[in-house]
Amino acid sequence: MQPDDEQGADVEIDASAAADELCFHSEPEVRVSFPGTGARESRQITSRRNIDTPVQPGKRYRRVVVTTQISSRLLD
C-alpha cells in the first residue's frame, strides 16, 4: 500500500522479451503514445541487456533481454 500523497498508476503495463540471438536489418522505430483527453502523468521505463543503444543494423546480439514499464495516472 502506498501513502495517500504518493498514488500509484491507474494503468500499468509491464512486459519483457528475451532472445538467444537477434539481428536488426535496420534501426527500429519505437513509439509510445498516451492518447485521450484529460490531465495525466505518464511514463515509460525501458531497459535493455546485451543490445547497443542505438542498435547497429547487421550486428548479431546474443542473450538479449528487453523490459519495459508503461504507466499512466489520471489527474482529473
PDB file of N, CA, C and O in Angstrom:
ATOM      1  N   MET A   1       0.847  -1.181   0.000  1.00  0.00           N
ATOM      2  CA  MET A   1       0.000   0.000   0.000  1.00  0.00           C
ATOM      3  C   MET A   1       0.890   1.241   0.000  1.00  0.00           C
ATOM      4  O   MET A   1       1.913   1.283   0.684  1.00  0.00           O
ATOM      5  N   GLN A   2       0.490   2.251  -0.774  1.00  0.00           N
ATOM      6  CA  GLN A   2       1.267   3.469  -0.882  1.00  0.00           C
ATOM      7  C   GLN A   2       0.637   4.569  -0.048  1.00  0.00           C
ATOM      8  O   GLN A   2      -0.581   4.586   0.129  1.00  0.00           O
ATOM      9  N   PRO A   3       1.446   5.490   0.470  1.00  0.00           N
ATOM     10  CA  PRO A   3       0.890   6.618   1.224  1.00  0.00           C
ATOM     11  C   PRO A   3      -0.051   7.430   0.347  1.00  0.00           C
ATOM     12  O   PRO A   3       0.077   7.420  -0.877  1.00  0.00           O
ATOM     13  N   ASP A   4      -1.016   8.148   0.977  1.00  0.00           N
ATOM     14  CA  ASP A   4      -2.008   8.929   0.243  1.00  0.00           C
ATOM     15  C   ASP A   4      -1.387   9.950  -0.699  1.00  0.00           C
ATOM     16  O   ASP A   4      -1.933  10.200  -1.774  1.00  0.00           O
ATOM     17  N   ASP A   5      -0.248  10.553  -0.319  1.00  0.00           N
ATOM     18  CA  ASP A   5       0.361  11.576  -1.165  1.00  0.00           C
ATOM     19  C   ASP A   5       1.189  10.983  -2.305  1.00  0.00           C
ATOM     20  O   ASP A   5       1.721  11.729  -3.127  1.00  0.00           O
ATOM     21  N   GLU A   6       1.305   9.666  -2.367  1.00  0.00           N
ATOM     22  CA  GLU A   6       2.071   9.013  -3.411  1.00  0.00           C
ATOM     23  C   GLU A   6       1.203   7.928  -4.059  1.00  0.00           C
ATOM     24  O   GLU A   6       1.373   6.739  -3.789  1.00  0.00           O
ATOM     25  N   GLN A   7       0.278   8.356  -4.911  1.00  0.00           N
ATOM     26  CA  GLN A   7      -0.646   7.426  -5.548  1.00  0.00           C
ATOM     27  C   GLN A   7       0.066   6.645  -6.643  1.00  0.00           C
ATOM     28  O   GLN A   7       1.010   7.131  -7.264  1.00  0.00           O
ATOM     29  N   GLY A   8      -0.403   5.437  -6.862  1.00  0.00           N
ATOM     30  CA  GLY A   8       0.138   4.603  -7.927  1.00  0.00           C
ATOM     31  C   GLY A   8      -0.542   4.897  -9.242  1.00  0.00           C
ATOM     32  O   GLY A   8      -1.429   5.747  -9.318  1.00  0.00           O
ATOM     33  N   ALA A   9      -0.129   4.198 -10.269  1.00  0.00           N
ATOM     34  CA  ALA A   9      -0.690   4.368 -11.604  1.00  0.00           C
ATOM     35  C   ALA A   9      -2.102   3.791 -11.669  1.00  0.00           C
ATOM     36  O   ALA A   9      -2.422   2.818 -10.987  1.00  0.00           O
ATOM     37  N   ASP A  10      -2.939   4.409 -12.502  1.00  0.00           N
ATOM     38  CA  ASP A  10      -4.260   3.855 -12.774  1.00  0.00           C
ATOM     39  C   ASP A  10      -4.152   2.702 -13.764  1.00  0.00           C
ATOM     40  O   ASP A  10      -4.914   1.738 -13.696  1.00  0.00           O
ATOM     41  N   VAL A  11      -3.202   2.811 -14.678  1.00  0.00           N
ATOM     42  CA  VAL A  11      -2.946   1.763 -15.666  1.00  0.00           C
ATOM     43  C   VAL A  11      -1.445   1.546 -15.734  1.00  0.00           C
ATOM     44  O   VAL A  11      -0.671   2.501 -15.806  1.00  0.00           O
ATOM     45  N   GLU A  12      -1.039   0.278 -15.709  1.00  0.00           N
ATOM     46  CA  GLU A  12       0.386  -0.032 -15.803  1.00  0.00           C
ATOM     47  C   GLU A  12       0.563  -1.302 -16.605  1.00  0.00           C
ATOM     48  O   GLU A  12      -0.123  -2.296 -16.369  1.00  0.00           O
ATOM     49  N   ILE A  13       1.482  -1.270 -17.551  1.00  0.00           N
ATOM     50  CA  ILE A  13       1.790  -2.443 -18.377  1.00  0.00           C
ATOM     51  C   ILE A  13       3.268  -2.754 -18.197  1.00  0.00           C
ATOM     52  O   ILE A  13       4.125  -1.904 -18.436  1.00  0.00           O
ATOM     53  N   ASP A  14       3.556  -3.972 -17.777  1.00  0.00           N
ATOM     54  CA  ASP A  14       4.933  -4.451 -17.655  1.00  0.00           C
ATOM     55  C   ASP A  14       5.111  -5.561 -18.677  1.00  0.00           C
ATOM     56  O   ASP A  14       4.297  -6.481 -18.747  1.00  0.00           O
ATOM     57  N   ALA A  15       6.168  -5.479 -19.467  1.00  0.00           N
ATOM     58  CA  ALA A  15       6.412  -6.501 -20.492  1.00  0.00           C
ATOM     59  C   ALA A  15       7.901  -6.772 -20.588  1.00  0.00           C
ATOM     60  O   ALA A  15       8.730  -5.909 -20.298  1.00  0.00           O
ATOM     61  N   SER A  16       8.222  -7.986 -21.000  1.00  0.00           N
ATOM     62  CA  SER A  16       9.620  -8.329 -21.236  1.00  0.00           C
ATOM     63  C   SER A  16       9.696  -9.319 -22.383  1.00  0.00           C
ATOM     64  O   SER A  16       8.755 -10.065 -22.652  1.00  0.00           O
ATOM     65  N   ALA A  17      10.838  -9.307 -23.050  1.00  0.00           N
ATOM     66  CA  ALA A  17      11.091 -10.240 -24.149  1.00  0.00           C
ATOM     67  C   ALA A  17      12.548 -10.658 -24.068  1.00  0.00           C
ATOM     68  O   ALA A  17      13.415  -9.876 -23.675  1.00  0.00           O
ATOM     69  N   ALA A  18      12.803 -11.902 -24.445  1.00  0.00           N
ATOM     70  CA  ALA A  18      14.163 -12.423 -24.429  1.00  0.00           C
ATOM     71  C   ALA A  18      14.398 -13.212 -25.713  1.00  0.00           C
ATOM     72  O   ALA A  18      13.474 -13.796 -26.277  1.00  0.00           O
ATOM     73  N   ALA A  19      15.645 -13.218 -26.161  1.00  0.00           N
ATOM     74  CA  ALA A  19      16.004 -13.968 -27.361  1.00  0.00           C
ATOM     75  C   ALA A  19      17.428 -14.494 -27.215  1.00  0.00           C
ATOM     76  O   ALA A  19      18.291 -13.828 -26.643  1.00  0.00           O
ATOM     77  N   ASP A  20      17.661 -15.688 -27.737  1.00  0.00           N
ATOM     78  CA  ASP A  20      19.018 -16.236 -27.750  1.00  0.00           C
ATOM     79  C   ASP A  20      19.892 -15.467 -28.722  1.00  0.00           C
ATOM     80  O   ASP A  20      21.074 -15.239 -28.465  1.00  0.00           O
ATOM     81  N   GLU A  21      19.290 -15.062 -29.862  1.00  0.00           N
ATOM     82  CA  GLU A  21      20.031 -14.312 -30.873  1.00  0.00           C
ATOM     83  C   GLU A  21      19.084 -13.381 -31.604  1.00  0.00           C
ATOM     84  O   GLU A  21      17.934 -13.731 -31.868  1.00  0.00           O
ATOM     85  N   LEU A  22      19.573 -12.194 -31.931  1.00  0.00           N
ATOM     86  CA  LEU A  22      18.738 -11.178 -32.570  1.00  0.00           C
ATOM     87  C   LEU A  22      19.604 -10.360 -33.515  1.00  0.00           C
ATOM     88  O   LEU A  22      20.728  -9.993 -33.173  1.00  0.00           O
ATOM     89  N   CYS A  23      19.074 -10.069 -34.720  1.00  0.00           N
ATOM     90  CA  CYS A  23      19.789  -9.250 -35.690  1.00  0.00           C
ATOM     91  C   CYS A  23      18.791  -8.285 -36.324  1.00  0.00           C
ATOM     92  O   CYS A  23      17.733  -8.705 -36.792  1.00  0.00           O
ATOM     93  N   PHE A  24      19.118  -7.008 -36.341  1.00  0.00           N
ATOM     94  CA  PHE A  24      18.260  -5.986 -36.936  1.00  0.00           C
ATOM     95  C   PHE A  24      18.758  -5.685 -38.349  1.00  0.00           C
ATOM     96  O   PHE A  24      19.958  -5.509 -38.559  1.00  0.00           O
ATOM     97  N   HIS A  25      17.843  -5.626 -39.317  1.00  0.00           N
ATOM     98  CA  HIS A  25      18.208  -5.250 -40.681  1.00  0.00           C
ATOM     99  C   HIS A  25      18.258  -3.729 -40.811  1.00  0.00           C
ATOM    100  O   HIS A  25      18.952  -3.196 -41.676  1.00  0.00           O
ATOM    101  N   SER A  26      17.524  -3.042 -39.954  1.00  0.00           N
ATOM    102  CA  SER A  26      17.547  -1.575 -39.911  1.00  0.00           C
ATOM    103  C   SER A  26      17.248  -1.157 -38.478  1.00  0.00           C
ATOM    104  O   SER A  26      16.782  -1.959 -37.669  1.00  0.00           O
ATOM    105  N   GLU A  27      17.522   0.105 -38.175  1.00  0.00           N
ATOM    106  CA  GLU A  27      17.250   0.595 -36.826  1.00  0.00           C
ATOM    107  C   GLU A  27      15.743   0.669 -36.612  1.00  0.00           C
ATOM    108  O   GLU A  27      15.047   1.291 -37.415  1.00  0.00           O
ATOM    109  N   PRO A  28      15.215   0.049 -35.547  1.00  0.00           N
ATOM    110  CA  PRO A  28      13.768   0.051 -35.322  1.00  0.00           C
ATOM    111  C   PRO A  28      13.243   1.430 -34.939  1.00  0.00           C
ATOM    112  O   PRO A  28      13.956   2.246 -34.355  1.00  0.00           O
ATOM    113  N   GLU A  29      11.986   1.670 -35.281  1.00  0.00           N
ATOM    114  CA  GLU A  29      11.293   2.891 -34.874  1.00  0.00           C
ATOM    115  C   GLU A  29      10.275   2.495 -33.812  1.00  0.00           C
ATOM    116  O   GLU A  29       9.325   1.765 -34.097  1.00  0.00           O
ATOM    117  N   VAL A  30      10.471   2.969 -32.607  1.00  0.00           N
ATOM    118  CA  VAL A  30       9.601   2.614 -31.492  1.00  0.00           C
ATOM    119  C   VAL A  30       8.912   3.872 -30.993  1.00  0.00           C
ATOM    120  O   VAL A  30       9.552   4.901 -30.776  1.00  0.00           O
ATOM    121  N   ARG A  31       7.600   3.779 -30.814  1.00  0.00           N
ATOM    122  CA  ARG A  31       6.834   4.924 -30.316  1.00  0.00           C
ATOM    123  C   ARG A  31       5.860   4.446 -29.240  1.00  0.00           C
ATOM    124  O   ARG A  31       5.272   3.370 -29.342  1.00  0.00           O
ATOM    125  N   VAL A  32       5.711   5.258 -28.231  1.00  0.00           N
ATOM    126  CA  VAL A  32       4.706   5.031 -27.206  1.00  0.00           C
ATOM    127  C   VAL A  32       3.898   6.308 -27.098  1.00  0.00           C
ATOM    128  O   VAL A  32       4.467   7.393 -26.979  1.00  0.00           O
ATOM    129  N   SER A  33       2.575   6.193 -27.137  1.00  0.00           N
ATOM    130  CA  SER A  33       1.736   7.383 -27.006  1.00  0.00           C
ATOM    131  C   SER A  33       0.654   7.118 -25.974  1.00  0.00           C
ATOM    132  O   SER A  33       0.297   5.972 -25.702  1.00  0.00           O
ATOM    133  N   PHE A  34       0.153   8.177 -25.420  1.00  0.00           N
ATOM    134  CA  PHE A  34      -0.898   8.110 -24.414  1.00  0.00           C
ATOM    135  C   PHE A  34      -2.058   8.960 -24.918  1.00  0.00           C
ATOM    136  O   PHE A  34      -2.248  10.081 -24.446  1.00  0.00           O
ATOM    137  N   PRO A  35      -2.846   8.441 -25.878  1.00  0.00           N
ATOM    138  CA  PRO A  35      -3.936   9.231 -26.456  1.00  0.00           C
ATOM    139  C   PRO A  35      -5.098   9.394 -25.475  1.00  0.00           C
ATOM    140  O   PRO A  35      -5.189   8.693 -24.468  1.00  0.00           O
ATOM    141  N   GLY A  36      -5.961  10.316 -25.791  1.00  0.00           N
ATOM    142  CA  GLY A  36      -7.138  10.541 -24.960  1.00  0.00           C
ATOM    143  C   GLY A  36      -7.157  11.965 -24.445  1.00  0.00           C
ATOM    144  O   GLY A  36      -6.326  12.796 -24.813  1.00  0.00           O
ATOM    145  N   THR A  37      -8.115  12.218 -23.594  1.00  0.00           N
ATOM    146  CA  THR A  37      -8.267  13.555 -23.044  1.00  0.00           C
ATOM    147  C   THR A  37      -8.071  13.520 -21.541  1.00  0.00           C
ATOM    148  O   THR A  37      -8.072  12.457 -20.921  1.00  0.00           O
ATOM    149  N   GLY A  38      -7.904  14.683 -20.979  1.00  0.00           N
ATOM    150  CA  GLY A  38      -7.745  14.776 -19.526  1.00  0.00           C
ATOM    151  C   GLY A  38      -6.291  14.840 -19.129  1.00  0.00           C
ATOM    152  O   GLY A  38      -5.407  14.347 -19.828  1.00  0.00           O
ATOM    153  N   ALA A  39      -6.070  15.454 -18.001  1.00  0.00           N
ATOM    154  CA  ALA A  39      -4.712  15.574 -17.476  1.00  0.00           C
ATOM    155  C   ALA A  39      -4.249  14.233 -16.935  1.00  0.00           C
ATOM    156  O   ALA A  39      -5.017  13.504 -16.308  1.00  0.00           O
ATOM    157  N   ARG A  40      -3.010  13.923 -17.178  1.00  0.00           N
ATOM    158  CA  ARG A  40      -2.447  12.658 -16.692  1.00  0.00           C
ATOM    159  C   ARG A  40      -0.951  12.789 -16.512  1.00  0.00           C
ATOM    160  O   ARG A  40      -0.317  13.699 -17.046  1.00  0.00           O
ATOM    161  N   GLU A  41      -0.411  11.879 -15.765  1.00  0.00           N
ATOM    162  CA  GLU A  41       1.035  11.770 -15.578  1.00  0.00           C
ATOM    163  C   GLU A  41       1.422  10.399 -16.110  1.00  0.00           C
ATOM    164  O   GLU A  41       1.016   9.377 -15.556  1.00  0.00           O
ATOM    165  N   SER A  42       2.206  10.374 -17.182  1.00  0.00           N
ATOM    166  CA  SER A  42       2.545   9.119 -17.837  1.00  0.00           C
ATOM    167  C   SER A  42       4.054   8.966 -17.950  1.00  0.00           C
ATOM    168  O   SER A  42       4.791   9.951 -17.988  1.00  0.00           O
ATOM    169  N   ARG A  43       4.500   7.718 -18.001  1.00  0.00           N
ATOM    170  CA  ARG A  43       5.932   7.478 -18.165  1.00  0.00           C
ATOM    171  C   ARG A  43       6.179   6.111 -18.779  1.00  0.00           C
ATOM    172  O   ARG A  43       5.336   5.215 -18.733  1.00  0.00           O
ATOM    173  N   GLN A  44       7.366   5.987 -19.353  1.00  0.00           N
ATOM    174  CA  GLN A  44       7.826   4.716 -19.900  1.00  0.00           C
ATOM    175  C   GLN A  44       9.262   4.519 -19.446  1.00  0.00           C
ATOM    176  O   GLN A  44      10.090   5.419 -19.584  1.00  0.00           O
ATOM    177  N   ILE A  45       9.556   3.347 -18.907  1.00  0.00           N
ATOM    178  CA  ILE A  45      10.911   2.999 -18.483  1.00  0.00           C
ATOM    179  C   ILE A  45      11.280   1.714 -19.216  1.00  0.00           C
ATOM    180  O   ILE A  45      10.594   0.700 -19.080  1.00  0.00           O
ATOM    181  N   THR A  46      12.360   1.753 -19.992  1.00  0.00           N
ATOM    182  CA  THR A  46      12.790   0.585 -20.750  1.00  0.00           C
ATOM    183  C   THR A  46      14.240   0.281 -20.423  1.00  0.00           C
ATOM    184  O   THR A  46      15.066   1.187 -20.315  1.00  0.00           O
ATOM    185  N   SER A  47      14.545  -0.995 -20.268  1.00  0.00           N
ATOM    186  CA  SER A  47      15.934  -1.394 -20.074  1.00  0.00           C
ATOM    187  C   SER A  47      16.270  -2.501 -21.068  1.00  0.00           C
ATOM    188  O   SER A  47      15.427  -3.327 -21.416  1.00  0.00           O
ATOM    189  N   ARG A  48      17.505  -2.495 -21.506  1.00  0.00           N
ATOM    190  CA  ARG A  48      17.987  -3.484 -22.470  1.00  0.00           C
ATOM    191  C   ARG A  48      19.232  -4.153 -21.908  1.00  0.00           C
ATOM    192  O   ARG A  48      20.050  -3.521 -21.240  1.00  0.00           O
ATOM    193  N   ARG A  49      19.356  -5.440 -22.191  1.00  0.00           N
ATOM    194  CA  ARG A  49      20.584  -6.153 -21.819  1.00  0.00           C
ATOM    195  C   ARG A  49      21.164  -6.787 -23.075  1.00  0.00           C
ATOM    196  O   ARG A  49      20.472  -7.512 -23.789  1.00  0.00           O
ATOM    197  N   ASN A  50      22.416  -6.516 -23.336  1.00  0.00           N
ATOM    198  CA  ASN A  50      23.160  -7.046 -24.481  1.00  0.00           C
ATOM    199  C   ASN A  50      22.690  -6.492 -25.822  1.00  0.00           C
ATOM    200  O   ASN A  50      22.797  -7.178 -26.839  1.00  0.00           O
ATOM    201  N   ILE A  51      22.173  -5.264 -25.844  1.00  0.00           N
ATOM    202  CA  ILE A  51      21.807  -4.574 -27.082  1.00  0.00           C
ATOM    203  C   ILE A  51      22.371  -3.160 -27.010  1.00  0.00           C
ATOM    204  O   ILE A  51      22.237  -2.478 -25.994  1.00  0.00           O
ATOM    205  N   ASP A  52      23.006  -2.725 -28.104  1.00  0.00           N
ATOM    206  CA  ASP A  52      23.523  -1.354 -28.177  1.00  0.00           C
ATOM    207  C   ASP A  52      22.371  -0.361 -28.261  1.00  0.00           C
ATOM    208  O   ASP A  52      21.277  -0.703 -28.709  1.00  0.00           O
ATOM    209  N   THR A  53      22.625   0.872 -27.827  1.00  0.00           N
ATOM    210  CA  THR A  53      21.657   1.960 -27.965  1.00  0.00           C
ATOM    211  C   THR A  53      22.344   3.098 -28.683  1.00  0.00           C
ATOM    212  O   THR A  53      23.223   3.732 -28.098  1.00  0.00           O
ATOM    213  N   PRO A  54      21.988   3.390 -29.930  1.00  0.00           N
ATOM    214  CA  PRO A  54      21.014   2.683 -30.760  1.00  0.00           C
ATOM    215  C   PRO A  54      21.595   1.364 -31.287  1.00  0.00           C
ATOM    216  O   PRO A  54      22.806   1.144 -31.255  1.00  0.00           O
ATOM    217  N   VAL A  55      20.705   0.501 -31.768  1.00  0.00           N
ATOM    218  CA  VAL A  55      21.157  -0.778 -32.310  1.00  0.00           C
ATOM    219  C   VAL A  55      21.969  -0.549 -33.572  1.00  0.00           C
ATOM    220  O   VAL A  55      21.813   0.465 -34.252  1.00  0.00           O
ATOM    221  N   GLN A  56      22.827  -1.494 -33.873  1.00  0.00           N
ATOM    222  CA  GLN A  56      23.644  -1.435 -35.081  1.00  0.00           C
ATOM    223  C   GLN A  56      23.096  -2.449 -36.081  1.00  0.00           C
ATOM    224  O   GLN A  56      23.216  -3.655 -35.866  1.00  0.00           O
ATOM    225  N   PRO A  57      22.494  -1.971 -37.175  1.00  0.00           N
ATOM    226  CA  PRO A  57      21.966  -2.897 -38.179  1.00  0.00           C
ATOM    227  C   PRO A  57      23.045  -3.874 -38.663  1.00  0.00           C
ATOM    228  O   PRO A  57      24.186  -3.486 -38.913  1.00  0.00           O
ATOM    229  N   GLY A  58      22.660  -5.138 -38.787  1.00  0.00           N
ATOM    230  CA  GLY A  58      23.576  -6.172 -39.250  1.00  0.00           C
ATOM    231  C   GLY A  58      24.357  -6.857 -38.149  1.00  0.00           C
ATOM    232  O   GLY A  58      24.895  -7.942 -38.368  1.00  0.00           O
ATOM    233  N   LYS A  59      24.435  -6.260 -36.975  1.00  0.00           N
ATOM    234  CA  LYS A  59      25.164  -6.867 -35.857  1.00  0.00           C
ATOM    235  C   LYS A  59      24.290  -7.920 -35.194  1.00  0.00           C
ATOM    236  O   LYS A  59      23.090  -7.712 -35.014  1.00  0.00           O
ATOM    237  N   ARG A  60      24.890  -9.051 -34.828  1.00  0.00           N
ATOM    238  CA  ARG A  60      24.160 -10.114 -34.124  1.00  0.00           C
ATOM    239  C   ARG A  60      24.328  -9.917 -32.613  1.00  0.00           C
ATOM    240  O   ARG A  60      25.438  -9.845 -32.087  1.00  0.00           O
ATOM    241  N   TYR A  61      23.189  -9.832 -31.951  1.00  0.00           N
ATOM    242  CA  TYR A  61      23.171  -9.694 -30.494  1.00  0.00           C
ATOM    243  C   TYR A  61      22.775 -11.041 -29.903  1.00  0.00           C
ATOM    244  O   TYR A  61      21.886 -11.717 -30.421  1.00  0.00           O
ATOM    245  N   ARG A  62      23.427 -11.420 -28.836  1.00  0.00           N
ATOM    246  CA  ARG A  62      23.150 -12.717 -28.203  1.00  0.00           C
ATOM    247  C   ARG A  62      22.691 -12.520 -26.759  1.00  0.00           C
ATOM    248  O   ARG A  62      23.094 -11.579 -26.075  1.00  0.00           O
ATOM    249  N   ARG A  63      21.831 -13.446 -26.322  1.00  0.00           N
ATOM    250  CA  ARG A  63      21.287 -13.445 -24.952  1.00  0.00           C
ATOM    251  C   ARG A  63      20.699 -12.077 -24.600  1.00  0.00           C
ATOM    252  O   ARG A  63      21.111 -11.422 -23.643  1.00  0.00           O
ATOM    253  N   VAL A  64      19.742 -11.683 -25.395  1.00  0.00           N
ATOM    254  CA  VAL A  64      19.114 -10.367 -25.308  1.00  0.00           C
ATOM    255  C   VAL A  64      17.911 -10.395 -24.371  1.00  0.00           C
ATOM    256  O   VAL A  64      17.131 -11.347 -24.384  1.00  0.00           O
ATOM    257  N   VAL A  65      17.763  -9.354 -23.563  1.00  0.00           N
ATOM    258  CA  VAL A  65      16.578  -9.179 -22.722  1.00  0.00           C
ATOM    259  C   VAL A  65      16.186  -7.706 -22.776  1.00  0.00           C
ATOM    260  O   VAL A  65      17.024  -6.822 -22.596  1.00  0.00           O
ATOM    261  N   VAL A  66      14.904  -7.455 -23.027  1.00  0.00           N
ATOM    262  CA  VAL A  66      14.366  -6.097 -23.028  1.00  0.00           C
ATOM    263  C   VAL A  66      13.154  -6.080 -22.110  1.00  0.00           C
ATOM    264  O   VAL A  66      12.275  -6.933 -22.230  1.00  0.00           O
ATOM    265  N   THR A  67      13.096  -5.126 -21.201  1.00  0.00           N
ATOM    266  CA  THR A  67      11.928  -4.964 -20.329  1.00  0.00           C
ATOM    267  C   THR A  67      11.428  -3.532 -20.450  1.00  0.00           C
ATOM    268  O   THR A  67      12.208  -2.602 -20.652  1.00  0.00           O
ATOM    269  N   THR A  68      10.132  -3.374 -20.323  1.00  0.00           N
ATOM    270  CA  THR A  68       9.563  -2.031 -20.353  1.00  0.00           C
ATOM    271  C   THR A  68       8.394  -1.939 -19.387  1.00  0.00           C
ATOM    272  O   THR A  68       7.651  -2.899 -19.184  1.00  0.00           O
ATOM    273  N   GLN A  69       8.253  -0.771 -18.802  1.00  0.00           N
ATOM    274  CA  GLN A  69       7.121  -0.483 -17.927  1.00  0.00           C
ATOM    275  C   GLN A  69       6.494   0.815 -18.426  1.00  0.00           C
ATOM    276  O   GLN A  69       7.150   1.854 -18.501  1.00  0.00           O
ATOM    277  N   ILE A  70       5.216   0.731 -18.761  1.00  0.00           N
ATOM    278  CA  ILE A  70       4.464   1.886 -19.242  1.00  0.00           C
ATOM    279  C   ILE A  70       3.347   2.124 -18.239  1.00  0.00           C
ATOM    280  O   ILE A  70       2.583   1.209 -17.929  1.00  0.00           O
ATOM    281  N   SER A  71       3.246   3.358 -17.725  1.00  0.00           N
ATOM    282  CA  SER A  71       2.213   3.626 -16.716  1.00  0.00           C
ATOM    283  C   SER A  71       1.618   5.008 -16.928  1.00  0.00           C
ATOM    284  O   SER A  71       2.242   5.905 -17.495  1.00  0.00           O
ATOM    285  N   SER A  72       0.389   5.145 -16.452  1.00  0.00           N
ATOM    286  CA  SER A  72      -0.293   6.429 -16.548  1.00  0.00           C
ATOM    287  C   SER A  72      -1.218   6.574 -15.345  1.00  0.00           C
ATOM    288  O   SER A  72      -1.874   5.624 -14.917  1.00  0.00           O
ATOM    289  N   ARG A  73      -1.248   7.803 -14.811  1.00  0.00           N
ATOM    290  CA  ARG A  73      -2.132   8.121 -13.687  1.00  0.00           C
ATOM    291  C   ARG A  73      -2.970   9.314 -14.080  1.00  0.00           C
ATOM    292  O   ARG A  73      -2.443  10.348 -14.491  1.00  0.00           O
ATOM    293  N   LEU A  74      -4.286   9.169 -13.953  1.00  0.00           N
ATOM    294  CA  LEU A  74      -5.212  10.254 -14.294  1.00  0.00           C
ATOM    295  C   LEU A  74      -5.186  11.280 -13.176  1.00  0.00           C
ATOM    296  O   LEU A  74      -5.239  10.931 -11.997  1.00  0.00           O
ATOM    297  N   LEU A  75      -5.103  12.557 -13.558  1.00  0.00           N
ATOM    298  CA  LEU A  75      -5.004  13.630 -12.574  1.00  0.00           C
ATOM    299  C   LEU A  75      -6.329  14.352 -12.354  1.00  0.00           C
ATOM    300  O   LEU A  75      -6.466  15.100 -11.386  1.00  0.00           O
ATOM    301  N   ASP A  76      -7.302  14.143 -13.230  1.00  0.00           N
ATOM    302  CA  ASP A  76      -8.620  14.800 -13.096  1.00  0.00           C
ATOM    303  C   ASP A  76      -9.452  14.153 -12.013  1.00  0.00           C
ATOM    304  O   ASP A  76     -10.582  14.576 -11.766  1.00  0.00           O
TER     305      ASP A  76
END
